[in-house]
Amino acid sequence: MIFYMNSNKMFFIFILIFSTLISISSNSWFGCWIGLEVNLLSFIPLISSSNNLMASEAALKYFLTQSIASINFIFYIILKMIIFKNFEINNIMSLMINSSMLMKMGAAPFHFWFPNIVEGLSWLNNFILMTWQKITPMILMSYYFNKNLLIFSIILNIIIGAIGGLNQTSLRKILAFSSINNLGWMIFSIMISENLWMFYMMMYSFLIGIMFFFFYNLNMYFIDQLFILNLNPMIKINMLINFLSIGGLPPFIGFFPKWIMINFLMMNNYFSLAFIFIMMSLIMLFFYIRIIYSSFMLNYSKNKWFKIFIKNKLFKKMNFFSMISMLGIILSTMFFF
């Protein structure tokens, strides 16, 4: 889907960005709720398509889940205003607001809608869903923390994101579970500091954007397409670098935000949480390497005549993005020695 060729899509993208700014700059809960609703109603036309039944189904599912979360959010705000008249911090209030925001961003234990919807969307819409659509709920959640709920949610996100991706063959679902896993890291980062969260969010958006750029241009949706299509070996190496970077392998740049957070965990004696984070990252790396292994090692001999020719300009862009991921090696030598 190419947005710049369609003025309607451009309009809805503008409203989508504007609605997020309304929510995060609002000084009342009601203003935050209005921003969330406008955001939902601008994203639905972007994902729905009359030609694609899966996209229409995804739009309907997305609308229903987001509406339920919004209803919960406004219900607790009104209830609080009626009963207490003022907004002193209280456990039940923070629990309710946090749970509706977790549902909005697709975090565990409210993650069930997320992989199903991802499967019906194009790569570009998936990118918006996995990055931009998480900004508003994260910031609204940071106003009222319920620490116990969030620690529980973080552990669930990390485990479900790692285990859920193991038996998937769809690249979109694998990246959806990867997003759920990274949500655990993101929620923890916003509990530490908003600057760290912004750094993690930008880094994650950049890395996942590269992956989506690759798959969108190569028109790939499933693992088996990677070894059916005879790709240029350089593109395979680029994919290897970016997958390892998003998995958080130390030499690459994707490791840096994770390294800062693991450092914080160790300094504050959260050893068991750090252990879960690290072990689940290894499982994530396992299924990333499995994708890369299939593309490197497996080739159908009968398809040797079939080659993908990629425009030189596009190939240069891919190499440039991979070089940025490789910068982590230079930075790591500066930090560690």
C-alpha positions as CSV (number, residue, x, y, z in Angstrom):
1,M,0.0,0.0,0.0
2,I,1.6,3.3,-1.1
3,F,0.2,6.2,0.9
4,Y,1.6,9.1,-1.2
5,M,-0.5,8.0,-4.2
6,N,-3.7,8.3,-2.2
7,S,-4.8,11.5,-0.7
8,N,-7.4,9.8,1.6
9,K,-4.7,7.7,3.2
10,M,-2.5,10.8,3.6
11,F,-5.4,12.5,5.4
12,F,-5.9,9.6,7.8
13,I,-2.2,9.3,8.5
14,F,-2.2,13.0,9.4
15,I,-5.2,12.5,11.8
16,L,-3.4,9.4,13.3
17,I,-0.3,11.5,14.2
18,F,-2.4,14.4,15.3
19,S,-4.6,12.2,17.6
20,T,-1.5,10.9,19.4
21,L,-0.3,14.4,20.0
22,I,-3.7,15.3,21.4
23,S,-3.6,12.4,23.9
24,I,0.0,13.0,25.1
25,S,-0.4,16.7,25.5
26,S,-3.8,16.7,27.1
27,N,-4.1,18.0,30.7
28,S,-7.3,16.0,31.4
29,W,-8.2,12.3,31.3
30,F,-11.2,13.1,29.1
31,G,-8.9,14.8,26.5
32,C,-6.7,11.7,26.6
33,W,-9.7,9.5,25.9
34,I,-10.8,11.7,22.9
35,G,-7.3,11.4,21.4
36,L,-7.5,7.6,21.8
37,E,-10.9,7.5,20.0
38,V,-9.8,9.7,17.1
39,N,-6.6,7.6,16.8
40,L,-8.8,4.4,16.6
41,L,-11.2,5.9,14.0
42,S,-8.3,7.2,11.8
43,F,-6.5,3.8,11.9
44,I,-9.5,1.7,10.8
45,P,-9.7,3.2,7.3
46,L,-6.0,2.7,6.8
47,I,-6.2,-1.1,7.5
48,S,-9.5,-2.0,6.0
49,S,-9.6,-2.9,2.3
50,S,-12.6,-3.8,0.2
51,N,-10.3,-6.1,-1.9
52,N,-8.9,-8.0,1.0
53,L,-11.2,-10.0,3.3
54,M,-8.4,-10.6,5.8
55,A,-7.7,-6.9,6.1
56,S,-11.5,-6.2,6.7
57,E,-11.6,-8.9,9.3
58,A,-8.5,-7.5,11.0
59,A,-10.1,-4.0,11.0
60,L,-13.3,-5.3,12.7
61,K,-11.3,-7.2,15.3
62,Y,-9.1,-4.2,16.0
63,F,-12.2,-1.9,16.3
64,L,-13.9,-4.3,18.8
65,T,-10.9,-4.8,21.1
66,Q,-9.9,-1.1,21.1
67,S,-13.5,-0.1,21.8
68,I,-13.7,-2.4,24.8
69,A,-10.4,-0.9,26.2
70,S,-11.7,2.6,25.6
71,I,-15.0,1.9,27.3
72,N,-13.2,0.5,30.3
73,F,-10.9,3.6,30.4
74,I,-13.8,6.2,30.3
75,F,-15.9,4.1,32.7
76,Y,-13.2,4.2,35.4
77,I,-12.5,7.9,34.9
78,I,-16.2,8.8,35.2
79,L,-16.6,6.4,38.2
80,K,-13.7,8.0,39.9
81,M,-15.0,11.5,39.3
82,I,-18.5,10.6,40.6
83,I,-17.4,8.7,43.7
84,F,-14.2,10.5,44.8
85,K,-14.6,13.9,43.1
86,N,-10.8,14.3,42.9
87,F,-8.0,12.1,41.6
88,E,-5.9,11.0,44.5
89,I,-3.8,8.0,43.6
90,N,-5.4,4.8,44.5
91,N,-4.6,1.1,43.7
92,I,-7.9,0.2,42.1
93,M,-7.9,3.2,39.9
94,S,-4.3,2.7,38.7
95,L,-5.0,-1.1,38.2
96,M,-8.0,-0.3,35.9
97,I,-6.3,2.4,33.9
98,N,-3.2,0.3,33.5
99,S,-5.1,-2.8,32.4
100,S,-7.1,-0.8,29.7
101,M,-3.9,0.7,28.4
102,L,-2.2,-2.8,28.3
103,M,-5.2,-4.0,26.3
104,K,-4.8,-1.0,23.9
105,M,-1.2,-1.8,23.1
106,G,-1.7,-5.6,22.9
107,A,0.5,-6.4,26.0
108,A,0.1,-9.7,27.9
109,P,-2.2,-10.9,29.4
110,F,-4.5,-8.9,27.0
111,H,-2.4,-9.9,23.9
112,F,-4.8,-12.5,22.3
113,W,-6.1,-10.1,19.6
114,F,-2.6,-8.9,18.5
115,P,-1.2,-11.8,16.4
116,N,-4.5,-12.5,14.6
117,I,-4.8,-8.9,13.5
118,V,-1.2,-8.6,12.4
119,E,-1.8,-11.6,10.0
120,G,-4.3,-9.6,8.1
121,L,-2.4,-6.4,7.6
122,S,0.2,-5.2,5.0
123,W,3.8,-4.6,6.1
124,L,3.3,-0.8,6.3
125,N,0.2,-1.0,8.5
126,N,2.0,-3.5,10.7
127,F,4.8,-1.1,11.2
128,I,2.3,1.6,12.3
129,L,0.6,-0.9,14.6
130,M,3.8,-2.1,16.2
131,T,5.4,1.3,16.7
132,W,3.3,4.4,16.6
133,Q,0.1,2.9,18.1
134,K,2.0,1.9,21.2
135,I,3.1,5.5,22.0
136,T,-0.1,6.9,23.4
137,P,-1.0,3.9,25.7
138,M,2.5,3.8,27.1
139,I,2.6,7.5,28.0
140,L,-0.9,7.4,29.5
141,M,0.1,4.4,31.5
142,S,3.2,6.2,32.8
143,Y,1.0,8.7,34.6
144,Y,-0.4,6.0,37.0
145,F,1.8,3.0,37.7
146,N,0.5,-0.1,39.4
147,K,3.9,-1.7,40.0
148,N,2.7,-5.2,40.8
149,L,0.4,-5.4,37.7
150,L,3.2,-4.1,35.5
151,I,5.9,-6.5,36.8
152,F,3.4,-9.4,36.2
153,S,2.7,-8.0,32.7
154,I,6.4,-7.6,31.9
155,I,7.2,-11.2,32.9
156,L,4.2,-12.5,30.9
157,N,5.1,-10.4,27.8
158,I,8.7,-11.6,27.9
159,I,7.7,-15.3,28.2
160,I,4.7,-15.3,25.8
161,G,6.7,-13.3,23.2
162,A,9.5,-15.8,23.2
163,I,7.5,-19.1,23.5
164,G,4.7,-18.0,21.1
165,G,7.0,-17.3,18.2
166,L,8.6,-20.8,18.2
167,N,5.9,-22.7,16.3
168,Q,5.1,-19.9,13.7
169,T,5.8,-20.0,10.0
170,S,4.3,-16.6,9.1
171,L,6.9,-13.8,9.2
172,R,4.2,-11.4,10.3
173,K,3.2,-13.5,13.3
174,I,6.9,-14.0,14.3
175,L,7.4,-10.3,14.3
176,A,4.1,-9.9,16.3
177,F,5.4,-12.1,19.0
178,S,8.7,-10.3,18.8
179,S,6.8,-7.1,19.4
180,I,5.0,-8.6,22.4
181,N,8.4,-9.6,23.8
182,N,9.8,-6.1,23.2
183,L,6.8,-4.6,24.9
184,G,8.0,-6.2,28.1
185,W,11.3,-4.4,27.7
186,M,9.5,-1.2,26.8
187,I,7.2,-1.2,29.8
188,F,10.2,-1.8,32.1
189,S,12.1,1.0,30.4
190,I,9.3,3.5,31.0
191,M,9.2,2.4,34.7
192,I,12.9,3.3,34.9
193,S,12.9,6.6,32.9
194,E,11.0,8.2,30.0
195,N,14.3,9.0,28.3
196,L,15.3,5.4,28.3
197,W,11.9,4.5,26.9
198,M,12.2,7.0,24.1
199,F,15.7,5.7,23.3
200,Y,14.4,2.0,23.3
201,M,11.3,3.0,21.3
202,M,13.3,4.8,18.6
203,M,15.9,2.0,18.3
204,Y,13.1,-0.7,18.1
205,S,11.1,1.3,15.5
206,F,14.3,1.8,13.4
207,L,15.2,-1.9,13.5
208,I,11.7,-3.3,12.9
209,G,11.3,-0.7,10.2
210,I,14.3,-2.1,8.3
211,M,12.9,-5.7,8.5
212,F,9.5,-4.5,7.2
213,F,11.2,-2.6,4.4
214,F,13.0,-5.8,3.4
215,F,10.0,-8.0,3.5
216,Y,7.7,-5.4,1.8
217,N,10.2,-4.9,-1.1
218,L,10.8,-8.7,-1.5
219,N,7.0,-9.4,-1.1
220,M,7.6,-12.0,1.6
221,Y,5.1,-13.2,4.2
222,F,6.3,-16.8,5.1
223,I,9.5,-18.5,6.1
224,D,9.5,-20.9,3.2
225,Q,9.5,-18.0,0.7
226,L,13.0,-17.2,2.0
227,F,14.5,-20.4,0.6
228,I,12.3,-20.8,-2.4
229,L,13.5,-17.4,-3.7
230,N,17.1,-17.3,-4.7
231,L,18.2,-14.0,-3.2
232,N,21.4,-12.1,-3.6
233,P,23.8,-13.4,-0.8
234,M,24.4,-9.8,0.2
235,I,20.7,-9.3,1.0
236,K,20.8,-12.5,3.1
237,I,23.8,-11.1,5.1
238,N,21.9,-7.8,5.6
239,M,18.9,-9.8,6.9
240,L,21.2,-11.8,9.2
241,I,22.7,-8.6,10.6
242,N,19.3,-6.9,11.2
243,F,17.7,-10.0,12.7
244,L,20.6,-10.5,15.2
245,S,20.4,-6.8,16.0
246,I,16.7,-6.8,16.7
247,G,17.3,-10.0,18.8
248,G,19.8,-8.0,20.9
249,L,23.0,-9.9,20.2
250,P,25.9,-7.9,21.9
251,P,28.0,-6.6,19.0
252,F,25.0,-5.1,17.2
253,I,23.3,-1.8,17.9
254,G,20.0,-3.4,19.1
255,F,21.9,-4.6,22.1
256,F,22.5,-1.2,23.6
257,P,19.1,-0.3,25.1
258,K,18.8,-3.9,26.4
259,W,22.3,-3.7,27.9
260,I,21.4,-0.4,29.8
261,M,18.3,-2.1,31.2
262,I,20.1,-5.3,32.2
263,N,22.7,-3.1,33.9
264,F,19.9,-1.3,35.8
265,L,18.3,-4.6,36.9
266,M,21.7,-5.9,38.2
267,M,22.4,-2.7,40.1
268,N,19.0,-2.8,41.8
269,N,19.2,-6.5,42.7
270,Y,16.5,-7.7,40.3
271,F,18.5,-10.8,39.5
272,S,15.5,-13.2,38.9
273,L,13.9,-10.7,36.5
274,A,17.3,-10.1,34.7
275,F,17.6,-13.9,34.3
276,I,14.1,-14.2,32.7
277,F,14.9,-11.3,30.4
278,I,18.2,-12.8,29.2
279,M,16.9,-16.4,28.8
280,M,13.9,-15.3,26.8
281,S,16.1,-13.2,24.6
282,L,18.1,-16.4,23.8
283,I,14.8,-18.1,22.7
284,M,14.1,-15.0,20.5
285,L,17.5,-15.3,18.9
286,F,16.9,-19.0,18.3
287,F,13.9,-18.5,16.1
288,Y,15.5,-15.5,14.3
289,I,18.5,-17.7,13.5
290,R,16.1,-20.4,12.3
291,I,14.7,-18.0,9.7
292,I,18.2,-17.0,8.6
293,Y,19.4,-20.6,8.5
294,S,16.5,-21.6,6.2
295,S,17.3,-18.7,3.8
296,F,21.1,-19.4,3.8
297,M,21.3,-23.2,3.8
298,L,18.1,-24.3,2.0
299,N,17.6,-23.8,-1.8
300,Y,15.4,-25.6,-4.2
301,S,17.5,-26.7,-7.2
302,K,14.5,-26.7,-9.5
303,N,14.2,-22.9,-8.9
304,K,17.7,-22.0,-9.8
305,W,16.5,-20.2,-12.9
306,F,14.3,-17.9,-10.8
307,K,16.2,-14.9,-9.5
308,I,15.0,-11.8,-7.8
309,F,16.5,-8.7,-9.3
310,I,16.4,-5.7,-7.0
311,K,16.9,-2.2,-8.2
312,N,20.4,-0.8,-7.4
313,K,19.0,2.2,-5.5
314,L,17.0,-0.2,-3.2
315,F,20.1,-2.4,-2.7
316,K,22.2,0.6,-1.6
317,K,19.5,1.5,0.9
318,M,19.5,-2.0,2.4
319,N,23.3,-1.9,2.7
320,F,23.2,1.5,4.3
321,F,20.6,0.3,7.0
322,S,22.8,-2.7,7.7
323,M,25.8,-0.5,8.2
324,I,24.0,1.4,10.8
325,S,23.2,-1.8,12.7
326,M,26.9,-2.8,12.4
327,L,27.8,0.5,14.1
328,G,27.1,-1.3,17.4
329,I,30.4,-3.1,17.0
330,I,32.3,0.2,17.0
331,L,30.2,1.6,19.9
332,S,30.7,-1.6,21.9
333,T,34.5,-1.3,21.6
334,M,34.2,2.3,22.9
335,F,32.0,1.3,25.9
336,F,33.6,-2.0,26.9
337,F,37.3,-1.1,26.7
